[in-house]
Amino acid sequence: MTKKIFKSTVLASAAVLILGVAFVMGILYQYFGKQLNSELEKEARYLAYGVEKQGQEYLEQIKYGDSRITYIDENGNVLYDNTADENKMENHKNREEFQEALSKGKGEAVRMSDTLSEKTVYSAIRLSDNSVLRVSSTQYSVFALILQLVQPVLCIIFVMLIIAGVIASKVASKIVEPINELDLEKPEENEIYEEVAPLLGKINRQNRQIQKQLEEARRNQEEFSIITENMQEGLLVIDSYTMILSGNSSAWRIFQVNEPGIGQSVYSLDRDENFRKVIEQVLEGKHGNALLRLDNEFVQLIANPVTRDGKTVGAVLLLMNETEKIQRENLRREFSANVSHELKTPLTSISGFAEIIQDGFVKEEDVKKFAGRIYREAQRLIQLVEDTIKISQLDEGENPYEWENVDIYSVARNVCGNLKEIAQKKNVHLYIDGERLICRTVRPIFEEILYNLCDNGIKYNKDNGTVTIHLKDIGNAIQISVEDNGIGIPREDRNRVFERFYRVDKSHSKEIGGTGLGLSIVKHGVAFLGGTLKLTSEVDSGTEITVTLPKQA
C-alpha cells in the first residue's frame, strides 16, 4: 500500500509539475508577445516622428538594433529597408499591416516563418504623406522556446521529482502507519480515519462470523474425534492420490503403526496385493472390500469412494478386526467335527456290541461282559454330552447357581475324596498344601474347575506320582495351584491345551480316557468367575496350573 501511495503521489506531482511548467510558459509567452507588440509600436512611433521631421535621411543616420525597419510609399513600393536591398524587394501593397495602417493609421500583423520555429511581428504607422513606416521583430514559437529551454526545464523537473519523491515517501509512510498499527482482532476499538470506519465495521462482523464458524468447526471436529477415537473399527480417509488425510487410533493399532501416518501414502501401511487392488478399485469410483491377513489377525476392509461433481476425490476406508469372529467360526467348525467324531466313537461301539448280542454271536456267559462295555461307552457318551452342555452354558454366560461364600479348603478335600479311587488305580498320591480360605464364588463351577485340574494331573502322571493342591492368600485374591510330577506338556502344545477336544498325545487318548473337554471347561469356568489362568510345564518333570480368583466377585 505504501508503494502504491508513493507511486501515485509522485506521478500526480510529476503531472502537476509538467502541466504547471507548460501553463506558466504559455502565460509568459503571451505576456512577452504583447510586450513585444507594445515595444514595436512605440519604436515605430518614435521613428515616424523622426522621418516626419527629417525625412528618409533620418533612417539612414540612426543605429539599428534587433528590429527591422522598412519604409514604404503609399503604392506599396519599398523606399528603404535596413536589412535588405529595397530595389530587389517586392511590392508590399497587399501586406496586411500595410493596408490596415493606410485605413486606420496603424496596423499590426504576425506571420510564421517557413521553418515554423519562429514568427515575425509587424507594427506599421501611417505618415502624413500616406507613406508607411513598418518595424518588425522575430519571436520564437512555443515549440522553439521549449527546445531552447529543455535542458534547464528537465533539470528543474528532475530536482522537483526528487523532492516530490522524498515528500511522497514520508507522506505515504505517515498515511499507512495508522493502518499498519490496526488491531484487526478488535477492529471496533481502533480510532483511525473516518473513511476506514466502514471497512473496520465489516471486518468486525466478518471476525465474529469467522469465530462462530471456527467454533462450530472445532466443536464438530471434537465430536467427530470423540466418535472415531471410541470406535473399535479403524477409520481412514484418503485423497485421490492415496495420501492419508485422517485416521483414528484403531486404524493405527490395526496396522501396528506407532505414529499417525497423516500425509503419507496409504500403501505405506500395507503393501499386500489384495489391499492395493481395493485401493485402486475405490479410487476408480467403485465400492471395494477384502479380507486382509495382518500378522496373526484377520481384518475386513470396506472401502467407499468420495465423489464431488461426479468425480472421485478420495475414499473412506473402514477396517474391522474379524480375528475373533473367524477364530470362533474355526472353533465352531472344529468343535462340530470333534463332537461328531467323539459321539460317533462310543455310539459305534454301543451299536456294534448290541448288534453282536442281537445276532446271537455272544455266549451266555459273555453277555454280562458285553453289557458292561455297552454301559461304559454309554457313560462316556453321557459324560461327553454333559461336558458339552457345560461349555455351552459357560459360553452363553448362563448360571443356574447362586454366588456364595465358599470354603476353598473344604472343596479341595471333597475333590480329593472323589478322585481317591481313580488316583489309587493310577498309583498317584493326592496332597493339599495351604490354609483354610474363604472366597465368594459359584461353588459348582469352582468344584468342576478343581476336579478337572486334579483329574488331568492324575491321568497324565507317572507311576507313584503326586498331585498337590496349593492354596494361598495374596490379599484381594486367592491362588489355587494344582501341581503334578507327571509327563509334562511339550512347548508347542502349551498354548492349545485349553482348546476343546485338543489332546497332546492323540495316540493314547483312548487308553487315558476322558472327553478332551476338561481343560476347556476350566478355561471357561475361570473366565466366568472373573479369574485368570497360568500354566507352567516341563516335559518329564510335571505341570503346574495356577488359578487366581478375586475374594469378592
TORLUMDREN-10373 format. One record per atom (N, C-alpha, C): x, y, z; residue in one letter. Coordinates in pm, whole numbers, plus 50000, padded with zeros to 5 digits. Each point is the difference from the previous one (the first is absolute). Example, Ala and Ser with C-alpha at 12.3 -4.5 7.8 and 13.67 -1.06 7.14 Angstrom:
<recs>
513194943150780A 499115011950000A 500905012050000A 499655010549928S 500825011950006S 499235010950073S 
</recs>
This chain:
<recs>
500834987950000M 499175012150000M 500875012650000M 501114999650077T 500925011450006T 500565002949862T 500414989449928K 500555001949866K 498975005949906K 498744995550016K 498955005149912K 499745014950025K 499955003750127I 499805014250033I 501195008249952I 501204994650023F 501215007049956F 499985002049848F 499714989549927K 499985000749854K 498955009949952K 498804999150059S 498915009049959S 500365014650028S 500595002350118T 500375013750038T 501045005749906T 501044992049969V 501075004749911V 499465002649860V 499164990949950L 499425001949866L 499125012449996L 499205001850106A 499145011950005A 500855012750006A 501064999650080S 500895011750010S 500675003049866S 500454989349931A 500655001949870A 499045006049899A 498744994850000A 499005005149906A 499705014750027A 499815003250131V 499725013950037V 501175009049964V 501244995050022L 501195007849970L 500115003049851L 499814989649919I 500115001849854I 498915009449950I 498764997850049L 498905008949957L 500245014350047L 500555001350122G 500285013550053G 501055007249918G 501074992749963V 501075006149918V 499435004349866V 499184990849940A 499425003549869A 499085012150011A 499224999950109F 499065011150018F 500755013350020F 501064999850082V 500795012150026V 500675004949872V 500534990249926M 500685004049875M 499015006049902M 498784994449997G 498985005749910G 499645014350040G 499845002050133I 499675013550047I 501135009749970I 501244995550027L 501165008749974L 500145003149851L 499684989849918Y 500105002149856Y 499015010649955Y 498764998750053Q 498995010049964Q 500395013950052Q 500535000250120Y 500375012850059Y 501125006949921Y 501024992349969F 501125005749925F 499615003449857F 499024992749946G 499515003449866G 499345013849999G 499155002050102K 499365013150010K 501025011150027K 500974996750081Q 501055009750032Q 500775004049874Q 500284989849917L 500735002449874L 499185009149908L 498694997449989N 499145008449916N 500015014650047N 499945001550132S 499985013650057S 501315007349971S 501124992650016E 501315006249977E 500215003649853E 499514990649911L 500135002849857L 499185012449961L 498805001350060E 499175011749968E 500665012950048E 500574999450121K 500705012050051K 501195003649912K 500744989449960E 501185002649915E 499585005849865E 498854994749945A 499525004949871A 499585014750011A 499345003850108R 499585013950017R 501225009050016R 500974995150072Y 501225008250017Y 500685002449867Y 500114989349918L 500655001449870L 499155008649905L 498664998450011A 499115008049912A 500155014950029A 500205003150127Y 500185014050036Y 501295005549937Y 501044991950002G 501275004349942G 499915001649850G 499304990749934V 499875000949854V 499165012049962V 498965002950078E 499165011649972E 500835012750006E 500955000650088K 500815012150017K 501155000749900K 500704988649978Q 501245000449922Q 499904992149870Q 498974992249985G 499884992549876G 500774986950008G 500224994049885Q 500644986849992Q 501415000350054Q 500665012249993E 501375000950048E 500104996450148E 498945002250073Y 500014996850143Y 500224985050022Y 499354992149913L 500134985450014L 501424995549970L 500625006649908E 501354996049961E 501045004150102E 499645009450089Q 500965004950097Q 499964992150133Q 498914994050031I 499874993650133I 500694986450000I 500344995750123K 500594986650017K 498864990050029K 500094989249933Y 498924990150010Y 500294989550106Y 498934995950063G 500124989050098G 499604986849936G 499144992450072D 499554986949949D 498805001449908D 499375011849994S 498795001849921S 500335002549853S 499084996049916R 500125002549856R 499085011849966R 500545010049927I 499245012249968I 499815000649848I 498735001649963T 499685000749857T 499145012449977T 500405007949896Y 499275012349966Y 499354997849865Y 498625001649994I 499244996349882I 499165012149958I 499965002549865D 499165011249954D 498574995549994D 499115009149962E 498594997150007E 499554989849896E 500864997149902N 499684990049899N 500574986250031N 500694999050112G 500534987250042G 501434997549960G 500635010049939N 501404998149960N 500895002550119N 501014991650016V 500935001150112V 501015010949969V 500045010350083L 500955011149980L 501284997650079L 499824992550113Y 501194998050083Y 499814987350084Y 501104992650018D 499994988350090D 501414998450056D 500084998650129N 501334999850062N 500684986349997N 499314989749950T 500634986649996T 500074994349859T 499365006949900A 500004994549864A 500065011349899A 500274996249876D 500065009849890D 498585002949958D 499595012850019E 498615003549973E 499644998749853E 501005000749912N 499724998849857N 499614985849960N 500414990650081K 499704986049967K 498774994850075K 499455008150085M 498864995350079M 498715001849922M 499064991450020E 498725000149931E 499105010850058E 498945002749930N 499045010150043N 499264995050123N 499795009150099H 499374996550126H 498575005050010H 499415002849885K 498675005950000K 498954990750064K 500204986749980N 499014990350049N 500294995050143N 500995005550059R 500324995350135R 498935004950098R 499644991750092E 498915002450093E 500245012650084E 501215001050056E 500295011250088E 500035013249921E 500424999249869F 500075012049915F 498595005249973F 499094991149962Q 498635004149969Q 499285005350124Q 500254993550114E 499355004550123E 500535013750042E 501295002649978A 500595013050036A 499435011049911A 499824996849870L 499455010149910L 498575003650038L 499264989950045S 498585002550028S 499765005150141S 500834995750098K 499745003350139K 501085008550063K 501085002049934G 501095008150056G 501104991350059G 499644988150042K 501014990550047K 499514985849972K 500954991349990G 499624986149971G 500994990050063G 499484988350026E 500834989350060E 499774987049924E 501024991650002A 499884986849934A 501054990750060A 499674987349991V 500924989550049V 500064989249892V 501204996449957R 500164989449900R 501084990350045R 499694986849981M 500964989650035M 500994998149888M 501224996350038S 501024997249900S 499784986049942S 500674997049892D 499834987049934D 500464988350088D 500915002550089T 500524989050086T 499094996950117T 499005008950026L 499054998450111L 500675000550137L 501245004750000S 500695000750129S 499985014250056S 499585009849919E 499925013850051E 498945007649922E 499575011250056K 499015008449932K 500495014650000K 499455007249905T 500405014249985T 498805008850032T 500235010150087V 498945009250042V 500255013649930V 498955005049934Y 500115012649924Y 499155010850065Y 500535012150007S 499235011650048S 500265011749902S 498895005349941A 500145010349894A 499275012950041A 500605011849961I 499425013050031I 499915008249868I 498815005549978R 499825008349880R 500505014250027R 500825005149908L 500535013750012L 499045009849933L 500345012550009S 499115010749949S 499884999649849S 501024994949932D 499944999449854D 499484986549951D 499324992850088N 499434986749970N 501064989249977N 501235003450027S 501014989249999S 499924992650133S 500614988350003V 499884991450119V 501394995850047V 500145001850131L 501254995650062L 499694987250082L 500734989349966R 499734987050065R 501224995250077R 499734995950121V 501064994250084V 499604985450031V 500944990849987S 499704985650027S 501124993750082S 499624989750066S 500974992650081S 499544985350009S 500954991050017T 499684985650007T 499784995650145T 499124990450016Q 499714994150131Q 499954984749984Q 500704992750089Y 500004985349992Y 498604994750029Y 499634989349930S 498744993050030S 500144992250132S 498874995350048V 500034992150124V 500894987849984V 499894993049886F 500804987949975F 501495003450004F 500375011149932A 501425003949998A 500465004350138A 499115006850070L 500355004550135L 500234988050093L 499134989749988I 500174987950081I 501304993049968I 500324999349868L 501264993649961L 501215007150060L 499925013150008Q 501125007550057Q 500074998450152Q 498824997950062L 499974999250145L 499944985750052L 500104989949909V 499804986150041V 500984995750108V 501265003749990Q 500984995550100Q 499735005850138Q 499845013350013P 499725005250134P 498644995350055P 499014998649907V 498684995450045V 500084985650053V 500744991549928L 500174986150045L 500734999450133L 501015008450017C 500715000350127C 499075003950115C 499195010149969I 499045004450103I 499014988850032I 499484993349893I 499034989250021I 500654988650079I 501254996549968F 500704989250070F 500155003050149F 500435012550028V 500185004050139V 498674999950073V 498985005249932M 498685000450062M 499444985950025M 500304990749905L 499534986350018L 500704993450119L 501285002750018I 500724994550116I 499385005250130I 499775013250000I 499365005950118I 498614994050022I 499254998249888A 498654994150010A 500084985750050A 501044992649955G 500164986150044G 500264999150148G 500885008650050V 500314999950144V 498755003350081V 499315010549956I 498795004150071I 498934989149991I 499864994149878A 498994989649980A 500284987950088A 501304996450013S 500384988550084S 499595002350146S 500325011950049K 499655003150140K 498495000750019K 499335006249903V 498545001350010V 499344986249995V 500494991249907A 499434986649987A 500194992050129A 501225000950056S 500274992950126S 499115005150111S 499825013450004K 499175006050104K 498544995949984K 499554998949874I 498614996249975I 499784985350037I 500974991649963V 499854985550018V 500254995750144V 500815007850074E 500404996150135E 498804996550090E 498975008250006P 498844996450085P 499294987349951P 500034998049867I 499344988049945I 500784987550038I 501365001249995N 500844988550037N 499874996550148N 499645009750081E 499884997850144E 498594995950041E 499154997649900L 498634995750032L 499994986650072L 499184998850101D 499794987450070D 498774993449938D 500234991149902L 498904993849928L 499254989750084L 500614995850114E 499284991150090E 498875007350072E 500225013350023K 498995008350063K 499815012749918K 499484998849878P 499915011749910P 499125011250053P 499024996650085E 499095010550049E 500695009450098E 501174996150052E 500715008450097E 501005009449934E 500174999349868N 500965008649930N 499395013649971N 500785010450023E 499595013649967E 500915004949887E 499465000649880I 500815003349882I 499115007949905I 500455001549877Y 499295008149903Y 498534996149991Y 499175010049984E 498564997449987E 499704991449878E 500815001749894E 499774992449877E 500204985050021E 500814996450101V 500304985950024V 498964993650093V 499205008150065A 499034994850098A 499064989549940A 499415002249880P 499134989549943P 500744986749979P 501265001149956L 500804987849978L 500244992750132L 500335007850106L 500234993850131L 498734993550053L 498885006749975G 498734994150042G 499724986849929G 500314999649871K 499814987649924K 500954989250048K 501265003850028I 500984990350052I 499534994650135I 499465008750083N 499514995750131N 498884989849986N 499085002749908R 498904990549977R 500524986849945R 500965001149908Q 500594987849943Q 500764992250107Q 500705007150089N 500734993350108N 499064992050088N 498865006450035R 499024993050082R 499454987749929R 499745001749870Q 499484988849923Q 501044988849988Q 501275004049976I 501074990149988I 500204992750133I 499995007550110Q 500164993850131Q 498884990050027Q 498795003949961K 498874991150019K 500164987349917K 500435001949874Q 500204988449913Q 501134991250049Q 501105006450048L 501134992350052L 499604992250124L 499215006450086E 499554993350122E 499114988049965E 499145002149901E 499134989049958E 500814988849936E 501005004049917A 500854990049937A 500824992450104A 500515007450102R 500774993650105R 499134990250080R 498765004350027R 499094991450074R 499674987449919R 499765002149869N 499714988449914N 501204990749992N 501215006349993Q 501224991949995Q 500184991950128Q 499725006550114E 500134992950127E 498994988650010E 498775002749955E 498984989550002E 500404988549909E 500515003749882F 500434989649905F 501164992050058F 500955007050066S 501164993250060S 499574990850112S 499065004950083I 499514991650110I 499344987449947I 499185001849895I 499314988549942I 500994990149940I 500925005349917T 500944991149930T 501004993650095T 500455007650103E 500994994550092E 499414989250090E 498685000150017N 499364989850082N 499464988449916N 500295000249872M 499604989149913M 500974988350012M 499484988150006Q 500844988149995Q 500544998049859Q 499225004649902E 500414998749861E 501025010849963E 500894996849910G 500955009849950G 499375008349890G 500325012949996L 499435009049899L 501115008149937L 500084999849868L 500995007849926L 499305007849889L 500465012449978V 499515008249888V 501205003349913V 499934996949871I 501105002649908I 499525008749886I 500945006849933D 499645008049883D 500234991849873D 499815006449885S 500104992849873S 501424996049967S 500985005450076Y 501404996449977Y 500494989750102Y 499084993550071T 500254989750103T 500625005750127T 500065013450015M 500565006050121M 498984999450114M 500474996650120I 499124998950116I 499675014050053I 498715003350006L 499555013050051L 499694999450149L 499444989050045S 499704998550143S 499824985250031S 500084997050130G 499834986250043G 499854999650151G 499404989450051N 499834998950145N 501034990250058N 500064999750134S 501014991950067S 499814985149972S 498764995749978S 499764985949971S 500674995949870S 499995009149901A 500654996949872A 501504998250017A 500635009250077W 501454998750022W 500304987350079W 499114996550093R 500244987950080R 499874987549914R 499034999949910I 499814988449912I 501234997849912I 500545011349946F 501184998949913F 501315000150079F 499895000350136Q 501174999750087Q 500975011549968Q 499415012249989V 500775012149973V 500085008150129V 501225003750040N 500175007650124N 499575014649986N 500345006149885E 499665014049976E 498965000949890E 499025009350012P 499025001849893P 500685003249867P 499514993549894G 500635001749868G 499325010649915G 499545010950063I 499345010749924I 500985005949900I 499545001649875G 500855005849896G 500824989749924G 499974987550045Q 500734989449930Q 499054992249910Q 500604992349907S 499184991749913S 499424988550081S 498764996449971V 499354989150072V 500714986749974V 500754999349889Y 500744987849970Y 501134997650099Y 500415010450074S 501054998150101S 499514991550117S 498674998650015L 499454992050109L 499984985249965L 499734996949875D 499934986049958D 500244999349850D 500924991449959R 500334998649858R 499464986949942R 499064993750071D 499414987749952D 499225002549871D 500024990049912E 499365001449869E 498515002550013E 499334992950092N 498555001950018N 499695014250046N 500845005450089F 499815013750048F 500155009949886F 501024998349917R 500235009249887R 498834999449901R 499494988149976K 498894998849905K 498765007550048K 499724999050130V 498825006950056V 500185015249988V 501215005150032I 500265014449991I 499845004849856I 500584992649906E 499885003949858E 498544999749956E 499284990050046Q 498594998649963Q 499155011550054Q 500215003750127V 499175010550060V 500345013649941V 501265002349962L 500365012949940L 499535000949855L 499534988949945E 499345000349869E 498515002550014E 499555001850126G 498605003150025G 499144987950029G 500634988550032K 499244987850027K 500154996050147K 498934993850053H 500054994650135H 500944987950002H 500794998750107G 500934988850009G 500064994350140G 500314987250010N 500204993750130N 500914988049984N 500704996650110A 500924988749998A 500294995950143A 500364987350018L 500434994950130L 501524999550000L 500615008350088L 501455001150006L 500554991550113L 501194994849978R 500694992450105R 501185008550046R 499915005450121L 501055008350057L 500614992550116L 501184994449977D 500654991350099D 499044988650037D 499564999650125N 499124989250044N 498555004350009N 499695011549941E 498645005250009E 499365000849862E 498674998750000F 499215001449878F 499235013250008F 500155008249895V 499375013349998V 499145001249876V 498735003450021Q 499075002349889Q 500115014549957Q 500365002349874L 500145013549945L 498805003149912L 499295011150032I 498885004849918I 500355014149954I 499985002149869A 500415012949943A 498875006049917A 499685012750025N 498975007249925N 500595012849943N 499705002949871P 500555012249939P 499295012550049P 500725011349996V 499445013150030V 500005007949870V 498835004449955T 499895006849871T 499575014550020T 500415008249905R 499605014149997R 499865004149854R 498795004749967D 499705003849861D 500264988549904D 499664987950045G 500164988449914G 501424994749989G 500935005850074K 501424996149993K 500434994450135K 500744988949997T 500494993950124T 501175008250055T 499825005450121V 501035008550061V 500684993250118V 499574987950035G 500624993050113G 499194987750035G 500294994850119A 499304987850044A 500014999150152A 499004992950053V 499924997150143V 500214984950019V 500974996650085L 500334985950023L 499574996150142L 499234989450011L 499574994850129L 500674986550023L 500674998650115L 500764987950031L 499404993550124L 499574987549987M 499394992850112M 500824987550029M 500414998750126N 500774988450042N 499064988050014N 500134990649909E 499134988249997E 500714987750055E 501145002050068T 500784988650048T 499194991150092T 499365006250100E 499234992150096E 498854992849932E 499345007049908K 498884994049929K 500454987949918K 501135001749929I 500504989049917I 500494988550088I 500685003750110Q 500464989650091Q 498824992550060Q 498945007350036R 498814993450054R 499374990849895R 500005005049875E 499434991849893E 500824987349981E 501355001950004N 500864988149987N 499814990450118N 499885006250121L 499784991650118L 498664992849991L 498995007349949R 498684993849986R 500064988149905R 500705002149887R 500124989049904R 500794988350060R 501105003850068E 500814989650061E 499224992950111E 499265008150077F 499194994350108F 498954990449944F 499335004549893S 498974991549939S 500614987049949S 501195001449936A 500664988049947A 500434990750114A 500565006150107N 500474991750113N 498844993550074N 498925007950021V 498834994450068V 499454988349919V 499925002149868S 499494989349915S 500864987550012S 501345002550000H 500924988650011H 499894993350136H 499995008450107E 499954994450135E 498684992850027E 498935005349943L 498704993350018L 499934987149918L 500595000549884K 499914988549911K 500744987950057K 501165002650071T 500824988950052T 499244991450100T 499465005850108P 499244991350094P 498734994449939P 499335007749916L 498774995049938L 500294988049910L 501115000849930T 500414988749914T 500254987650084T 500735002350115S 500274988650089S 498724994250055S 499095008650046I 498724995350056I 499224992449893I 499945006049880S 499254993649892S 500604986549962S 501344999550000G 500674987549962G 499774989050101G 500185003350130F 499804990050105F 498554995350001F 499055009549985A 498584996350001A 499654991049882A 500585003049884E 499744992049881E 500514985650017E 501204998850065I 500574986650024I 499084991950091I 499515006550107I 499114993350093I 498704996249930I 499465009749918Q 498744997749931Q 500094988149903Q 501144998549934D 500154989449900D 500354986550063D 500134999750132G 500244987450070G 501424995049992G 500955009049972F 501394995749991F 500715000150134F 499315004050104V 500605001150133V 499514988550087V 500944993650066K 499654989150091K 499265005650121K 499234991750061E 499205004250113E 500875005750112E 501134993550023E 500875004750108E 500735013049964E 500045004049867D 500715012449959D 499055012049987D 498684997550015V 499035011149984V 500265010950103V 500284995650122K 500255010050106K 501225008749968K 501044993749943K 501215007649965K 499715010249889K 499224995749898F 499665009349892F 499065011050048F 499124996650091A 499105010250057A 500805010450077A 501044995250070G 500875009450073G 500705009749905G 500444994749887R 500645008949902R 499005010349945R 498774994849972I 498965009449952I 499735010750105I 499954995950127Y 499755009550107Y 501115010650008Y 501274995549992R 501125009650009R 499985009949883R 499714994949881E 499945008949884E 498835009950013E 498864995050058A 498855008950021A 500345010750102A 500734996150106Q 500415009850100Q 500955010549939Q 500894994849916R 500925009349931R 499225009849913R 498964994749933L 499175008549915L 499245010350084L 499484995550114I 499275009250089I 500935010950052I 501244995950039Q 500975009750050Q 500355010349893Q 500154995349878L 500315009049889L 498885010149980L 498774995350003V 498855009049982V 499925010150114V 500234995050123E 499945009050116E 501095010749991E 501234995849964D 501105009849988D 499725010249890D 499414995249892T 499665009249889T 498965010150045T 499024995350077I 498955009050052I 500625010350094I 500944995450085K 500645009250094K 500745011349927K 500784996249897I 500745010349924I 499035009549931I 498924994749944S 499015008549933S 499405010050098S 499694995150122Q 499445009050101Q 501005010950039Q 501264996050017L 501025010150035L 500225009949886L 499944994949876D 500135008949883D 498895010449999D 498814995750034E 498835008949997E 499885008350127E 500874997650098G 499945007550126G 498864995850090G 499474988049977E 498884995250081E 500534995050135E 499295003150107N 500394995750134N 498744996650080N 499694986850005P 498804996050076P 500244999750151P 501245003350043Y 500374999250142Y 500135014150060Y 500125000450132E 500145012550072E 501465002350040E 500375013050010W 501325003550053W 499924999050153W 501054994250058E 500004998350144E 501444999950052E 500155001550133N 501314998850063N 500354985250016N 501104996149939V 500374985849992V 501324997850075V 500054989150077D 501244995950066D 500824992149898D 501055006249948I 500804994149892I 500684987150047I 500505000250124Y 500694988050053Y 499044988150005Y 498755002750041S 499004989450010S 499694994349862S 499895008749899V 499734995449863V 501164991349951V 501255004250031A 501174992349958A 499984986050062A 499614998950129R 499934986850066R 498944991249934R 498855005949965N 498954992349934N 500454994849865N 500695008749923V 500504995949868V 500994988450015V 500915001250096C 500984989450022C 499294986950040C 498925001350079G 499254988150040G 499344993549880G 499455007949909N 499334994649882N 500984993449904N 501245004750000L 500994994649907L 500924989650064L 499744996750127K 500904991050073K 500114986449932K 498864994349959E 500014986849938E 500755000149868E 499755010349917I 500695001149870I 501495001450023I 500385008350100A 501425002350028A 500684987150046A 499314991850081Q 500584987550049Q 500244990249885Q 499064999849903K 500184991349885K 501235004049919K 500295013149992K 501175005049925K 501245000850088K 499844996150130N 501105000850096N 500535014350008N 499085009650015V 500345014250013V 499515004850136V 500815008050068H 499685004850134H 499505014449994H 498915003150072L 499405013450003L 500355007050131L 500395013149990Y 500365007850118Y 499345013849991Y 499745006050117I 499505013850008I 501015007850083I 500465011349945D 500985008350070D 499425014150014D 499755004450122G 499495013550018G 499045000950116G 499465012150016E 499135002850114E 498555001049954E 499115001350096R 498585001349968R 499745014149944R 499375000849882L 499735012849933L 498535001049965L 499475012350011I 498595002549965I 499985009149876I 499214996149902C 499905007949874C 498555000249955C 499555011649953R 498635001049947R 500024995549855R 499374988849972T 500044994449866T 498764991549976T 499974992949887V 498904990749968V 500544986050028V 499514993850103R 500584987550050R 500064988949893R 498894996949929P 500064988949903P 501055002549890P 500085012849951I 500975002949893I 501424998750053I 500245005150122F 501344998950056F 500384985350024F 499064991950051E 500274985850020E 500364993249868E 499265003649894E 500274994249868E 501405003749952E 500415012750023I 501345004449961I 501074991850072I 499894999350133L 501014993050079L 500004985049970L 498814994349979Y 499894985749969Y 500734996949870Y 499775008049896N 500624997549870N 501515001550005N 500485010050076L 501455002050012L 500654987950069L 499404995550109C 500564988550072C 499864987249917C 498884998449930D 499774988349917D 501074999149890D 500305011749937N 501045000349898N 501364996650060N 500265005450121G 501284997150066G 500184985250028G 498914993050029I 500064985650026I 500184992249870I 499225003649897K 500034992649874K 501375000549934K 500635011950003Y 501265001749928Y 501194999650095Y 499924991450100N 501074998950098N 500774986849981N 501044998550079K 500814987949997K 499604990750116K 500534988149992D 499754990750110D 500655005250127D 499234999650108N 500455005250131N 500225015349994N 499205006649916G 500095014549988G 499195007250106G 500065013149997T 499275008150099T 499245011349930T 498875003650061V 499235011949959V 499755008150126V 500485012650001T 499895008450119T 499185012449969T 499035002950091I 499195012249989I 500585010250098I 500515011449944H 500565010750083H 498975011250014H 499695003950122L 499065011050027L 500775011550062L 499795012449946K 500785011450047K 499165012749997K 500095007850109D 499325012950010D 500975010949952D 499605007749898I 500885010749947I 499345013850012I 499255002050105G 499385013050025G 498575000349954G 499745006749887N 498645001249948N 499584988049917N 500894990149987A 499704988249919A 500624987750065A 499614988449949I 500604987550045I 500584992649880I 501024991850026Q 500614991949895Q 499804985350033Q 499534992549900I 499854985550012I 500864993949891I 501084993350040S 500904993849904S 499894984950012S 499904993349885V 499994985349995V 501294995849932V 500884993650076E 501334996449950E 500154984849999E 500534994949889D 500294985649992D 501434998149952D 500504987850016N 501354996849952N 499924989449891N 499005002549911G 499734990349893G 500855002149875G 499384996949884I 500744999749872I 500265013949944I 499295010150049G 500205013749951G 499385002349863G 500065012549955I 499415004149871I 501095006149913I 500194995249876P 500995005949909P 499705014949977P 501065007749973R 499875014549981R 499015003649890R 500024992649888E 499155003449886E 498524997450026E 499694992550108D 498594996950028D 499425008250115D 500825007850068R 499535006750122R 498925010449972R 500065006649883N 499015010349970N 498674994249952N 499964986649979R 498794994249942R 499294990150093R 500594997250115V 499414989650086V 498645003850054V 499685013349997F 498695004350053F 498945000349890F 500374996049876E 499024999349891E 499154987450016E 498805000849947R 499074988850012R 500484987949919R 500004988650063F 500364987249940F 501484998849962F 500825010350039Y 501414999149964Y 500714990450095Y 500774990749944R 500764990550080R 501465000549955R 500904999950098V 501435000549968V 500424986949934V 499614988750059D 500354986949945D 498724993249956D 499655002049870K 498744994449950K 500044984949990K 501194994349988S 500124985449982S 499604992550127S 500155006150117H 499674993550126H 498735005650064H 499245007849925S 498825006550057S 498954990050042S 499864989049926K 498984990150035K 500384992750127K 501344997550015E 500474993050120E 499815008850124E 500305012949985I 499905009250114I 498555002950033I 499165001149897G 498585002650020G 499715014950005G 498755003350032G 499585014050006G 499435004649868G 499445011950004T 499345005649881T 500845010249927T 501125004550059G 500815010549937G 499455013950024G 499025001250092L 499395013150027L 500345005250139L 500774992450078G 500275003850139G 500655013650014G 501145002149935L 500715012950013L 499225011349933L 499224996949897S 499165010349938S 498945004850099S 499434990350078I 499035003750104I 500695008650106I 501254996650035V 500775007950098V 500165014349950V 500405001449875K 500245013449944K 498735008450004K 498874994449953H 498765007649995H 499455002550140H 500214990750091G 499525001850137G 500765011050072G 501345000249986V 500805010550064V 499625013749944V 499795000749868A 499585012849940A 498655004350053A 499084990650018F 498675003250053F 500115005550142F 500934994650080L 500155004550139L 500875012550012L 500475005349888G 500795012450002G 501444997950040G 500534987649983G 501374997050039G 500934999149882G 501254995750030T 501024998449896T 500664986350014T 500594995649888L 500674987049993L 501475001749964L 500854991550057K 501415000049965K 500504985649998K 500714996449894L 500504986349983L 501525000149989L 500674991650077T 501444997749986T 500214985049995T 500874995649909S 500184985749983S 501374996949941S 500534988550036E 501234994849944E 499794985349967E 500434995949883V 499854986149958V 500764990950097V 499314989350045D 500554990050093D 500245005550140D 499625012450028S 500185005750134S 498675003250066S 498995002949921G 498705002750057G 499395013249952G 498805002350048T 499235011849958T 499385006550123T 499955013649997E 499315007450104E 499075010149934E 498724999450036I 498995009449949I 499495007950119I 500115013549992T 499635008950109T 498755007949963T 499004999650088V 498765007749982V 499995011150105V 499815012549957T 499915011450091T 498585005449994T 499325000350117L 498615004650006L 499885011650099L 499195010149969P 499785010850096P 499194995050120P 500305005550119K 499274995650119K 498545004549995K 499805012349949Q 498645005449990Q 499675001849854Q 499154992149945A 499685000749857A 499035011449976A 
</recs>
